[in-house]
Amino acid sequence: KTGKEIRIGMLDPNNAEAISFIEKLKNDNGWIFHLYVISRSSLEKIWKRYAEIPLLENLEALQISLSGEDLEKFENEFGSMLDLKNRIREIPTTQIISIIMAGAVKMKASDVHFEPQEEEVRMRFRIDGVLQDIGKFPNDTYKFILSRLKMMGKMKINIRDIAQDGHFSVEMENGKINVRTNIIPGNHGESVVMRLLSQADIMLSVEDLGLRGLAYEHVQKEIAKPHGMILTTGPTGSGKTTTLYALVNKLNTAGVKIITIEDPIEYEVKNVSQTQVAKDRNYTFAEGLRAVVRQDPDVILVGEIRDDETADISVNAALTGHLVLSTLHTNNAPASIPRFIELGIKPNLIAPSCPHCREEYAPARETSDSIKKILSIISPKAKLEVPKEIEKLYRPVGCDKCHGLGFKGRIGIFEVLTISENIEKLILEMGGEREITQTALEDGMITMAQDGILKAIEGLTSMDEVWRATGQTEFLEEIYEKLMEQSMSRAIDISEEDLNTVSDNMTSIETLRQLIESTNQKNIAKYVFASSLILNVGDIHIEPEEKDVKIRYRMDGILQTIATIPLTEYPSFLGTIKFLSGFSTEVRGGVMDSRFTIALEKPFKNVTETKIDVRVSVILGGYGETVVMRLLNKSAVALDLQKLGKKPNGVFLNTGPTGSGKTTTLYSILKILNNPEVKIISVEDPIEYQLDGILQTSVNDKEGYTFATALRALLRQNPDIMMIGEIRDEETANIAVQAALTGHSILSTLHTNDAAGSIQRLINMGVRGDDLATAVNALMAQRLVRKLCDCKTQRAMTEEEKVSMQKVLGTLSEKSGIVIPQMENVYEPNGCEKCNKIGYKGRTTISEILVVDRDIEELITQSASSSQIRDKAIENGMIAMQQDGMLKVLEGETSLEEVERVV
């Protein structure tokens, strides 16, 4: 801006809103505008440059462009700060501090930072939670500022090598400002942070806090209660203390006695007794709180709950007629619960049967059935032996020993609720009592009713006493019925009629799209599953977008859009999937994983199985819940190594990215190795395919059952062969190698790009080179490429393609035993009804197998690079992945475009 002339840079000079805004400025101020079109990258550079400029320089630039009343107002606000920058060596230290404090207050800064650097001292203000560069001081001036601040804060001036805390007040035009100061030593001098605590901040009312709706109603309701605890939680600087003082202001009346214990007292509140902790006199929050309780307060404010002792005293104070207000350092409110409670024990007392006169009886069938239902939902994790039959129970009679009552004394029945990861998740999601109880039962909790029933079966009490004390039986029976309903409904039946309808409408992807988009809501799920089976789909993706929902199939590794349905039809489709998966339709958020089964009446055309497992993952996205379903067709593991294009060369590690077919290859190898004389154990995450004759286990990170712990435990089962789903960490890698060195055959996968790179990855995981050289038999890397359909067309290679192919295949060693075909023609996809006009049908692997022979062993022990190992392996006869791909191109199995896509 120069005078009335203003130059404006715009990304889009046709933007109607921007043009309207400029016209308004022009009419209001009489300015003359010159518009320039600039690129986004230029604009981003400008913003970045402005962000790096100290605030005072930006203020100077702004001052130049102002005039009249605007300039006068600006100089009143910031003139002294700008003057400070130019005259800092001339102004007395006291005045410098006053100017800085006044500037911080006018800029509404919450903190002032002084940060010594090698040549100067950086000053920053935290404004609205973000640190802003203000300017820089000469080091010699900073020494006087630092000494003055130490004097004001009653700190030791001559101590420079330890942290110090201080506190002082500054009288400003708008009232007194309390300043809390912290000084720590650094490599270039002492750093200072001053927290500005304005008395005006604590005059906020509860209404001014910004609470709305139910949250506001809850706060008003809770502070009106005569006892209990209210916690404000959040990280440092999130306004916890200000909120507490707003509550204190609301409660501060003539009829209420309020006492605070703080560290330190930040704000002085009229008519409130305030005390602060003193560590040097062992006056801690806990000690102070003990004393405060004896002062007969109605309300106690505890500055912060930092330890178990303070938490315990605070809870007891809340339970004994006081309203306790405090803060806790957690990121959100629900996180306060696990921070406070590691274990909650809910006891209850019932009358035990008199052992002298109790009487056995056979329960009625209805009672026995009810007890079985309630006990059947006890998890194996509870580590309790649950009786299969309820043949007898006991009832009270009455005798001299029990004074004719039939009961004598009292015993406890308990339910112990441990705040597990699953319970914590429900708390975060504000789950109800029913959800928490059901999850706790799955985690191994037994309820008071179940504990009471088990005691009744043992003869310790009567069933009438259990029913009286707990009243939970109806609730638990409802959980049982719901679980049974879910377990019975985890399969979707696809009739032969459904399959025929879909098959008749699958002459192309377009006709399938028309079928799915035109059918009624109840048939969408069936038609999607039926078509995915007929097309041999790997994954089904259901993706809600802004205006509709996209249904995509992953066929031969490539995602293709099959249909789109309106958003209005999605709840019904999603509800079907959730019901099959055992999810509550009301629950949204996070990631949910499950399984269900697609059931057919009988095999249909190319679909040979009648039960197909489906693995489901539901995740909350920007437009709703996105679903991915993987069809675990057992025919995938019926492949053998010959069909994969390789012979079994003692594969130890199979490497490649996600979705490259590593697991299928491992299962194919296991199929060959699996015979009655060999013991095979697998550790997977999760188990994808069930294999007869193999002990398959699944990891469970929540229970601490990781690949490493499972591998260590299962080695004691003395297996001949172990398949580890994936080597993810140093511990698993080392255990696997040691197992291989001690007579076990280990098959596993690793995420690397090629076979030679796997060696360096394992060494980086801490596996010794000599152990690696001895233990590893071979490394296999692979990718999946789509196979050309029989409708493929042949064309002559271009000269450029010939040169590229000769460059790749020219390094093939004679030891590979491969005769390179003539480089004249290649094949391209065409498209027909058989391949649904795609041009590809099915997939095959391109791979490389690096056999660890003596030459490779020597290179590994010499810490050779991956490229050196790779070159030696090719020299010794290895066919590299790219070479394998090019050979398949020349054989007409896949296209050049496919190989270039994946390698």
N, C-alpha and C positions, 0 to 999 in steps of 0.2 A: 504494500500500500504506500503510495507516494501522494500526499495531499488527498485529492478526491479521486485519483486514478488507482484502480485496483486491478491486479493481474490474477486471474484464477485458472488453475489447472484442473481439467476435468477428464475423467475416464470416458464418459459418454456425453458428448455435447447435445444429444437429442433427448436426454433424460428430462421428462416433463416436470418432475418434482424439483430437480435442481434448477431448472430454468425459472420455475415459479418463485423459488426462494431468492434467486438473484434479482428478479424483477421487483420483488418486495423491498429488498435492500436498496435498489436503485431509486425506487419511488420514495422510500422513507428518508433517505440520506442525501439524495442527489449525487451519488457516486457515479463515476464513469468506469465501466467494466471492459476488460480485454480478456477474452476467453482463449485458452490454449488447450489442445488435446494432448494428454500425456499417457504413457503406458502404465500398467499396474506395477511393473517392476520398479519404475521410476518413483511412483507414489510410495511404495513400500520403503525404498531407500530414504525418501524424505522423512517418513515417520520414524525410521530407525535413527536418522541423524538427530531429529528433534529429541528423541528419547535419551540420547547420549549427552545432550547439552545440559549443563547445570541449570537449575531453575532460575537462578538470578540472571543469567545471560538471556534466557527467554523473556524474563520480566523487563530487562532493558530494551530488548527488541520491541516488546509490546508498548513500552513507554513512548518510544519514538513515534509510533503511529497514532497516539492519542492527542486530543486537544480539548480545550474548554473544560467543562464540568467533569468529563471523563478523566482528563489528566489530573485535575485537582483531587478528585476522589482517590485515584491510583496513588498519588504521591503521599496522601494522608495514610494510606494503608501500608505501602511498601517503600516509601522514600528512604526511611532510616536504614532499611536492610541494604538497599542499593548504595547508600552513602557509606555504610560499613565496609563494603568491599573495597572502595577506593581509599578510605582513610583509616584502615584498621591499625596501622602502626602509630597513628596520632591520637587515637581515642583511648581514654583510661580503661583499664580492664573491667571495672565495675560497670561502666557504660556499655562496653561490648556485650557483656552478659545480659544486661537489661534489653539491649536492642535485639539480641538473639531470642530472648524469651518472648518479647513483644511480637516479633515476627512469627514465632512458632504459634502463638495464641491467635494472631490474626489469620494465619494460614490454616488454623484448626488442626494443627499437628498434635498427635498423641505422644510422640517421642522425639527427642533430639539425639542424634548420634555424632560423636566425634571419633574419627578413625585415623590415627597416625599412620602415615606412609613414609617411604624413604626420604622424600624431599619436602613434603608438605602434609597438612592435616585435612582430611576430607570431612565435610559437615553435611549430614543428611537429616531430613525431617520425614517422619512417617505420617503421611497424610491419607486419611481414609483407608488405612491398613496397608498402604504401599509406600515403600521408601523412595524419596525423591532426592536427587543430588541438589544441594543448595549452593555450595561453593567450596573453596579451599582456603586454608589459613597458612601463613608462614609458621614454621616450627617454633621459632623463638617467641612469637606472640602466644602460641598455644601453651607454653610452659606457665605463663602468668595466669591464663584462663583456668588451667588445670588446678593450680595452687589455690586460686580464689574459690573454685567449686568445692575443693576439699575442705576449705575453711567454713564455707557456708553449710556444708553437709555434716560438719563435726567429724571429719575423717582425719587420719594422720597424714600430714603433708610429707614427711620424710620417708614414708613407707611406699615403695614403688614395685615390690615384687610379689604382692599378694592381692587378692580381690578385696574390695571394700564396698560397703553400702552406706549410704547417707540419706538425709532427708532435710529439706528446708522449704521455706515458704517465700513467695514473692507477691507483693501487693501490686495489682494491676488495676487499670481503670474499671474493669468489669468485676472486680472482686479479687479475693485471694486465690493464688494458684499454689497448690502443694506440689513439690517436685521430689520424686523418689529417684535417687542417683545410685548407679552401680558403676564401679571402676574395676577393670581387669588389666593385668600387665600383658603386653604384646611384644613382638620382636622389634617394633619401631617406637615403642612408648606405650603409655597407658591409654586404653580406649574407654570412653565414657558414654553411657546411655542414660538419658534423663527422661523419666516418665512424667508427663504433665497431668496433674489431677485437679481439675477445676471443680470448685464447689457447685458451680451451676449444673455440672453433669449429674450430681446426685439429687437434684431437685426434681428429676423426672418422676412422673406419677406412673402407676401401673398402666393407665390408659395411654400414656405416651410411648410405651415400649414397642408398640407395633403389633401386639397380639390381636388376632382376629378370630371371629367365630367361636367354635367349640374350644379352641386353645385358650382364648381369653376367659371363657366361662369356667373352664377347669381351674385356671389360676385364681380367679376370684373366689371360687368355691373352696379351694384348698387352703388359701391363706386365712379364710374365715374360721377354719377348724381350730379348736383350742390346743390340739397336740398333733404330732406327726412330724414328717421331715420333707422339706422341699430342697432339691438339689438343682443348681444351675451348672451345666457342664459345657465344656468346650476347651479349645486350646488357649494358650496365653494370648491376651489381647482381644478376646472375642466378646468382651463386655459382660462377663459373669458378675463382677463386683458391682457394676452399675445397675444391673438387674436386681441384685440382692438389696441394694440401697433403695431402689424404687419400692420393693416389697416392704422394707423397714419403714419408709415414709408413709405407706398406706396403714401400717399397723401402729404407728407411733401416735398413740392417743393417751389422754390422762389416765385411763384405767388399765393401761398395759405397761408392764416393766420389761424393757428390752436391754439385754447385755450382749456386747460383742467381744469376741477375742480374735485379734487380727495380727497379721505379720507383714508390714507394720500397719498402724492406723492410717488409712489413706485419706479418708474424709471425716471431718468432725460433724457429728449430727446432734442437734440440740435435743435435750431431754432423753438421750440414750447414754447408758454407761458403757464406755469403751475401754478396753484393756488390750495390750499387745504382748506378744510372746517375747521372751528374752533368753536366747540360747545360752548366754554366758552365765545366767543364774538358774539354768535348768528349768525355766518356766516355758514349757512347750505347750502346744495346742491341747494335748491330753491332760497335762497338769492343770492348765488354766481352766479347761472344761470341767474338771472335777470340782474346782473351787467355785466356778460360776454357778453350777447346779445348786450349791448350798446357799446362794444369794437369793433364792426364791424368785427366779425370773419367769415371765410368761413366754417370752420369745428369746431364743439364743441364736446369735449369728456367729458361726464358726468360719473364719476366713477361708480355710481350705482343709479338707480331709486328706491327710497325706499317708497315714499308716493305719495298721490294724487296730491299734489301741484307741486312736481318736475315733475311728469308725465305730468301734464297739461302744464307747462311751456316748457318742452321738445318738446311736440307735436306742440305747437304753434311756437316754434323756427324752427321746421322742416317745418312747413307750411309757414313760412315767409322768405324763401330763405337761410336757413342754413342746412348743413349736420350734423346731430346729431348722435354721436356714444355713446352707453351706454351699461350697463349690467343689467340683471334682474335675480333675484333668482327664477327660475322655473326649473323643471326637463327636459323639452324639449321645442322646439321652438313653437309648436302650443299652448302649455299651456300659452304662453305669451299673447295670444289674449284675453282669458277670464280674465286674470290678469289685462289687460289694459282696457278692455271695458266690463262693466256690462250691459250697455244699449246703443244701437246705434240708433239714430233717423235720418232718411233720408227724409228731407223735400223737397217739390217742390211747386212752385207757379203757379196757374192758374188764369185766369180772370173770376170773377164772373159775372153772367148775371145781367143786370140792372133790378131791381125789378119793375121798372115803365113801362117797355115796353116789357118784355119777353113774349113769345107766346107759348101756349100749342099746342102740336100736337101728333097724334097717331103714334108711330114708326112703321116702316116696320117690317114684320114678321122676316126677316133675322136678323135685328138689335135686336129685342126682344129676339130671340133664342140665339144670341151671348151673350147678357147681362146675360141671365139666366144661361148659361154655366159657365160664369166667376164668377158669384155670388154663384153658387151652390157648389163651392169648398171652400167657407168660412167655417171654422170649427165652431162647436157650442162653442168651447172654446173662440172664439172671442167675445162672449157675445153681439152680434148684431142681430137685427131683420132684416132679409132679406125678401123683398117683394116677394110674390109668382107670381104675375102677373105684367107685365110692360105695363100698359095701356096708360100712357102719359109721355112725356118728354117735355123739354122747349128749345126754340131756341132764339137767340138774334134778335131784330128788329131795334132798334135805336130810340132815342128821344132826346129832349133838355137836359134832366137830364144827359144823358151819352154822350152828344155831337155827337149823331148819330152813336156811335160805337156799341151799344148793350151790352157793358160790362162796369163795373165801379169798379175800385180798383183791389185788388188781394186777393185771399184766398189760404191757404195752403192745399195740399193733402199730406198725410204722409204714410210711412210704418215704423212700429217700430219693429225692430229685436232684441229680447231679446236672450241673449246667454244662451239657455236652455241646459239641459244635452244632448238632442238629437243633438242640433246644435254643441255643444262641441265635441261630438263623430264624427260628420262629419268633423269638422276642423282637428281633430286628424287623420282622414282617408284621409285628403286632398280632401274632397268632392268638386265637382264643384258647380257653381252658381245654376244650375237647381236643384240639389239634396238639396242644402241648402234652396232654395226657397220652394220646395215641403214640406220639413220637417218643415220649419217655418210655412207654411200654416196649416199643421196638428196640430202644437202647438198653433194656434190661431192668427197668424199674418194675417193682411189684407194688400194687396199690394197697391201701389199708384193708380193703375188703378181701383182696387175695391173700394177704398176710393173715388176716383173721380166719379165713376159710381153712388155710393150711393148719393153723393152730387148732381149729375145731376138729379137723380130721385126726389130729394127733391126740385129741381128748383133753386139750388144755382149756377149752371153753365150749360154749354151745353155739349153734348156728343162729338161734334167736338173738343172742347177745351180739353176734357179728352184724346181723341185719340192723339191730337197734343202733349200734355205734357208728356204722358207716353210711348206710343208705346209698351205696354206690352200685348195687347189683344191676339195676335197670340200665344205668349208664354203660356199664361194662358189657352187658348183653347186647346193647345196641352197637357197640364197637365190634363185637364178635360177628353180628349179622352183616355189618357193613364190609368187614374183611372177607367174609365168605362170598358176598355178592361180587366183590372186586375180583377175587380169585377165580370165580366161575365165569367172569365176563372178559377175561384177558385174551380173547380170540375173536376174530371176525370171520364169519362163514361166507364164502363166495360160492354161490350155487353154479351148477353147470349152465343154467339159463343166463346168469350174469356173464359168464365167460363167453358163451356163444354170442350174446348181444354185442359185447366189446369186440370180439374177433371179427364179426360181420361188418363192423364200422371202423376197421383198421387198415383200409387199403392204402392210407397215407397218414402222416401226422396231422394233416388238415382235417381229414374225416374224423379222427380221434378227438381233435379239438372241438369240432362241432358237436360230437356226442356228449362230451363232458360239460360243455358250456350250456347245452340245451336241456340236460336232464334235471329232474327235480332234486332238491337238496339232499334227501335221504339216500339217493343212489350215488352221489358224487364219490364218497369214500370207496364204495364197492367197485365202481368203474375205474377209479384211479389204481386201486390195488390189483384188479384183474388185468388191466392193460400193462402195468409194470411187470407182472409175472410173464405175460406173453412176450413182451419186448426184452425180457431178461435184463431189466433195469438194475443198476447197482444201488443208486440212492434216489429218493424222492425229496425234492425241496419245495416247501410251501412258504411263500414269501409275500407277506402283505406289503403293499405300497400305498402311495397317497390316494389313488382312486380305485384300485382293484387289488386282487390277490393273484400272484403268479404261481403256477404249478410247473415245476421243471423236473425233468428226469436226467440223471447222469447215465448215459448209455455209452459204453465203450470208452469211459473216461471223460467224455465231453458232456457238459450240461446243455440241454435243449429245452426251450420253452414248449410245453405241450398244450397248455390252456390257461386262460385267465378267467376268474370268476368275480362277480361283484362282491364288494366288502360286506354287503348285507347277508350273503350266503356263507361267509367265513365262520361266524360263531357256531353254526350247526356242524360244519365240517371239522373245525377245531375241537368242538365238544366231543365228537365221536372219537377222535384220536386221543384226547385226554382220558376219556372214559376207558378206552381199550388199554391205555398205559397205566391206569390206576391213579391218575392225577385228579385233584379236585378242580372242577371247572372254574371255581372262583379264584383260585390261586394264580397270581401272575408275578413274574419277576425272577431274576437270577437265571440259573440254568437248571433244567430238570431232565433227568435221564431215566429211561425205563425200557421195557420190552413188551411185546405182545406177539400173537401168532396169527398168521393168515391160514385158514383151514379150507381145503377143497373137498368136495364129495369124492372125487376120484381124479387120477391124472388127466391132464387135458393137453392134447397136441404135444408141444415141446416142453410143457411143464410136467416133469416126472414125479415131483414130490407132492404130497397132500398136506404137509404142514411146513410152513416157512416161517422162521423166526424173523422178527422185525425189531431192530434196535432204534429207539426214539430219542431224539434230543430236542428239547423245546427251550428257546432263548428269547428274552424280551428285546425287541428291536425298536427302532424309531417309530414305526407305524403299527406296532402290535407284536404278537408272538409269532416268531418264525420257527418252523418245524423242519427238521431233517430226519428222514427215516432211511436206515440202511437195511436192505433185504439180504439176509444171511442165507443164501441158497447153498445147501450142502453139496450141490454138484460142483461148486467152485473148488472144493478140496478133492474132487475125484480126478483132477488133472495129474498126470505124472510128469517127470522131468523131461521125457522125450517130447511131450507135447509143448512143454515150455521152451524147447529148443536147446536144451543143455543136458549133458549126462551128469549123474551124481558124482561130483569130484570131491567129496568130503567137505561140504560147505560148513564153515564155522560161523561166519557173519554174513548176513545179507543186508546190503546197504542201499539207500535211495530215499527220495523224499516221500512224504505222505501220499498214499494212493498209487504207489508204483508197483504194488503187488507183492511186497516183501512177505506178508503173512501167508498169502496163498502159496508162495514158493516153499516156505517152511512147512506148511501143512502137507504139501505134496511130497516133500522129503520124508516127513514122519510116516506118511502112508507106505512108503517103500520100506522104511526101517522097522515098522510095527509088525512084530511077530511074537509068538508065545514065549520065545527064549529070551526076549529083551524086555527090561523094565524101563518104561519111558514116563517121565513126569514133565508137565508143562506149568509155567507160571505166566499168566496172561493178564492183560488189562484192556477190556474185559475178555472173557472166553467168547470167541466169535462163533466157532464151530465145534460141535461135540464129536469126539472121535472115540470109537469103541476100543477098549483095551489100553487106553492111555489115561493116567491119573492127571486130570486137569484142575488147576487151582487158579483163583483170581486174586489179584492184589487188592488191598483195601487201605488206602492211605489214612483214612479216618481212624482206623484201628491200629495204625502203625505197622501194618503188614505190607511192606514195600517189596520191590523186586529183590533188594539186598537181603532183607530179613527172611523172605520166603526162600530164597536160594540157599541161605545158610541153614535153615531148618530142614529143607527137603533133601539136602545132601546126606543127612543122617538116615534118609530112607533108602540109601544105597542104590540109586538108579544107575542104569547103564547110559542112558541118554537123557539130557534135559533140554527143553526148549524154553528160553527166556524171551518173553514178548519183546522187550526192548532194553538195551543197556543205556541207562540215562545218566548215571553218575559214577564217580570215582569208586565208591564202595562196591557197586554191582560189577563194574569192570574187573576189579582186582579179584573178587570172589570167583567170578566166572573163569578167569585165566587160571587161578590156583586149582579150581575144580578140574579143568582140562589137563593140568599138569599131574593130577593125582588119579588118572585113569578114567575120567568121565568124558563122554562126548557131549559137547555143548553147542546148541544151535541158538542163534539169536539175531536180532536186527540192530542197526545203528543208523542214525541220521547223518550221512555224509554224501558227497556228490559222486565219488567213485571208489573203487576198491582200494587203491593205493592210499587215498586220503583217510581211510579207516585206520590205518596203522598210526598215522600222526595223531588222529583223534584219541586213540587209546593211550598213546604215550602222554598226551596232554592231560588225560584223566589220571595219570599217576602210575600206569602200568609199566613195569621195568621192561626195557628193550629186550634183554636176554630171555625173560619169561615169555614175552610176546613171540619171539622167534621160535621158541621151543613149543609153545602151546598151540599156536594157530596152524591149522591144516590148510585152509583156503579162505578167501574172501570173495564174495559175490556182490556185484553191484548191478542194478537193473532199472529199467524203465518200462512202462507199458505203452505200446503204440497200437493204434487201430489197424485192423486187418482190412485190406481192400475187399469189397464184395466181388462176386464173380462177374458183375456187370462192368468191371473196370475196363478202361480203354488204354491202348498202347500208343506211345508217341516216341519220336526220336529224341535223344538227349541233345541239349544245346552244348556248344563248345565250352561255355562257362561251367556247366554242370559236370562235363567230363573232366575238366581240370580240377575242380573241387573234389570229385570222387577219387581221381587218381592220387591226389595229395593225401587223402585219408587212407586209402587201401594200399598205397605204395609202401607203407611201413610194416605191412604184414610180414611176419617172419616165415621162412620155409618150415620151421618147426611146428607151425600151427596146423599144417596139413591141409590148408585151404587152397583150392584152385579158384582164382578170381574169374568170374564169368565175363563175357564180352561186354564192354561198356558202350552199348549202342542204343538200347531202348529202356524206357521206364514206363510205369503205369500210373494212371491218374484215376480218381474216383469219378463215377458217372452217375449212378442212382437208378434204382428200380423199385418195384413193389416189395421185393424180398428184403431190401435194406431200408425200406421206408423213405426212399429218395435221398438217402444220406450219402451213399457211396461206400460206406464202411459197414462192416458187420463183424462184431467180436473184437478181441484184442489178443496180442501176443507180446512176448517180452523181447527186448533187446538187452543184452547183458554182457558182463565180462567177469571171468573167474580168474582171480590171481592166486595161483598155487604157491604156497610158501615152500619153495625148494631150498637147496643149500645156498644158492646165490642170493636169494631174497633174505634168508636168515642172516647171512653175513652183512648185507646192507642194513638190515634192521639194527643189528648189534653195533654197527658203525654210525648209527643215528643219521642215515642218509635221508635226503629230502624225498617227498612224495613223488616228484617228477623223476628222480633217479630210480626209485623203486619201480615206477610205472614203465620207464624205458627198458629196464632190465627184464621185467615180466613180459613185455611185448617181444623183446629179443628172444626170450625163452619159449615163445609160442602162444602167449595170451592174445586173445582177440578182444580188442578194446570195444567198449560199448558203441561208440560211433561207427567203428568198422563193422560190427555185427549188424547195426542198423542199415548201413549202406549195402551189405550183402543181401539183406532181406528186401531192399528196394530193387536190386538187380534180379532177384528171384521172383519179383512181382507180388510179394506178400504184403507189402505196405508201400506208402508213397514217400517220395523225397521230402515233401512238405511235412509229413508226420514226424519223420526222424529229426528234422531240423527244429520242430516244435518242442520236442522233449529232451534233446541232448544239448 
